Amino acid sequence: MVKRNMVFIATSLDGYIADRNGGLDWLTSIPNPEQSDMGYNKFISQVDALVMGRKTFETVCGFEGDWPYAKPVFIVSSTMESLEGKYRNKADLIKGSLTDIMRQIHDKGYHKLYIDGGVTIQNFLKEDLIDEITITTIPIVLGGGSALFSVLPKELEFTLVASKIFLNQLVQSRYARKR
C-alpha cells in the first residue's frame, strides 16, 4: 500500500499562510472571474482523508455554507477533549504522537493524506513525514502572520515536479520529497 502525506496550501510572497490576525481575506485578493479551483479538485481526488490541526479546524468551522469536505477528516489536537455535536459526524478527533496518529489513520484504511494547517504541517515536516508539497504563491507581502515553515532539526530536500501560473499572477509549484 502506497502511503503519501501531501500538502496543498497558499502562501504570501513572504511565506505566510495567514495574516497577523489569522485572517485569510488576502487569499482572494486576485480576481478569479472563472472561479478556477487552481487544481484543488484534482488534488483532493487523490487523497483518502484529511489531517488538520485544531486552529485550521476552527477556521473551517467559521466558514459560511456547508461542511466543505466529502472525505474523512481527522483533527489533531492535544487540547480539545471532544468535537462539538454538529461536527461529530463530520470529523474525528485524534490524539497522540505523530507516529501513533499515523498508525491510527492507516489502520482505518487511509493512506493518501492531505495534511493541512500551519503547525500540523510544521510538525509533520519535523518528523520528515511530508512526501509532497504544492504551494500557490499569492503576490502579496503580509509582513507577518502565521508562517508556513519553522525551524527543522535537519534540511529536507525536495524536487520540483511541476509549476503552473494561474490568473496570470499566482505561481503554483509542486515539490516531491527526495528520499
N, C-alpha and C positions, 0 to 999 in steps of 0.2 A: 504494500500500500504506500503510495507516494504521500508524503507529509510535507506540506508547504505552508509557511506563515507569510502572508503578504500584507503590505501597507498600500493604501491608496489615499493620498492626502494632498491638500493645497497649502502652500506657504507664501508668505510675502517675500520680496526680494531679500530681506534681511533675515529670513529663516524662521519667522513666527507663524504659528497656526491659529492664534487668537490675539486680539489687541490687549492693551493694558487692563481693560475692564472685562476681559473674557469675551468681548464682542466678536461677531463674525460678519457684520454688515459689509465689511471691505471685500468679502469673498464674491459679492455680486456687484462690485464697482464697475466692471466692464460690461457694457450692454451685450445681451445674449438674445437677440430678437427671435432666433430659431429655436431657442431653448435646448441647445446642444447639451447632452449629458457628459460630453468630453470623455467618453469611453467608460463611464461608470457602469452602465448596464452590461457591457461586455465583461468588465472586470468582475462584477458581482455574480455573473453567471458561472464563473469558475470556482467560486467558494462554496463550502458546505455550511459554514457558520461564521458568526462574527464574535470577536472577543473585544470588549471595550472596558475602559475604566469607569469609575463612578462619576467623575466630572463630565465625561462625554455622555454617559447615560442621562445625567441630569439635564444636560444641554438639549439632547434629543427629546426628552420629555417635555421641554418647554416649547418645542416647535408646534406650530398650528397644524391642524389636519390629523389624519390617521397615522397610526404607527407605521413608520417608513420601511420596515423590514419584513420580507417574506421568509427569510432564513432564520434558523435558531440564533439567538443572541445570548451570550454569556457575559455577565457583568463581573469584573474582577474588582473586589473591594475588601479592604481589611477593616473598614469602619462601619459599613452597612450591616445591619442584622437581618433585614428582610426587605423584599420589594413591596411597594405599595400595591394594594389589591388589584387595581386595574392593569398593572404590569406583570402580575404573576403568571399569566398565560402567554405573555409575550417574550419574557426573558427569564434566565436563570441566574441567580447569584452564586458565584463560585469563589472559594477561598483556598488559601494555602500558598506554598511556594510555586514558582512558575513551573517547576518540574511536576508537582502534584496537579496543578491546574491543567497542564497539557495532557497528563495521563488520564485525568477525569474526562476531558473532552474527547480524546482519542478513543477511550473505552465506550463512549456513546456513538462511535462511528463517524466522527467528524475529523477530517484530516487536512483539508484545504481551508485555512482560516484567514479571515480578514481581521487584522489587528488594527484597532483604532483608538485614538486618544493619546495625547502627548506623553503623559507619564507612563502609560501602558507600553507605548512604542519604545520609549527610552529604556524601560525595564527589560523588554524583550531583546533590545539591542545589547544591553549589558550582559545578557546571558547568551549572546550570539544565536538568537532564535528567529531572526528575520531572514527569509530567503529571497524576498523580492520587495522593492520599494518603487512605487510610482508617485512622483511628486509633480504637481502642477504649480508652477511659479506664477504668481499674480504680480504685475508690475506696480507694486506699492511698497514703500519703506515705512513700516509701522514705528520703528524706533524703540520698540519694547513690547513686551507681552509674554505669551507662552511660547517658548522655543521648541522646535521640533526635536532638536538634538541636545544632548548634555554630555558630560564627561563620561568616557568609557574606560574600562580597565585595559583595553588594547585596541589597536587600529583594526577596523573591519574593511576589507576591500570588496568593492562592488564593480561590476562591469556594466557599461551602458548597453542596453538591449535595443532600445528604440527611443526616438524623440519626435514629438509632433508639435505643431503650432495650432492653437485653437483661437478663433475670434481675432486673428491677426495680431494677438498680443500675449496670449498665455502660452508658456512653454511647458510641455508635459514630457518628463523623462522617466523611463522605466529602467531600473537597475536590478541586476541579479547578483546575489552574494557569490563571491569567488570562494570555492571550497577546495 
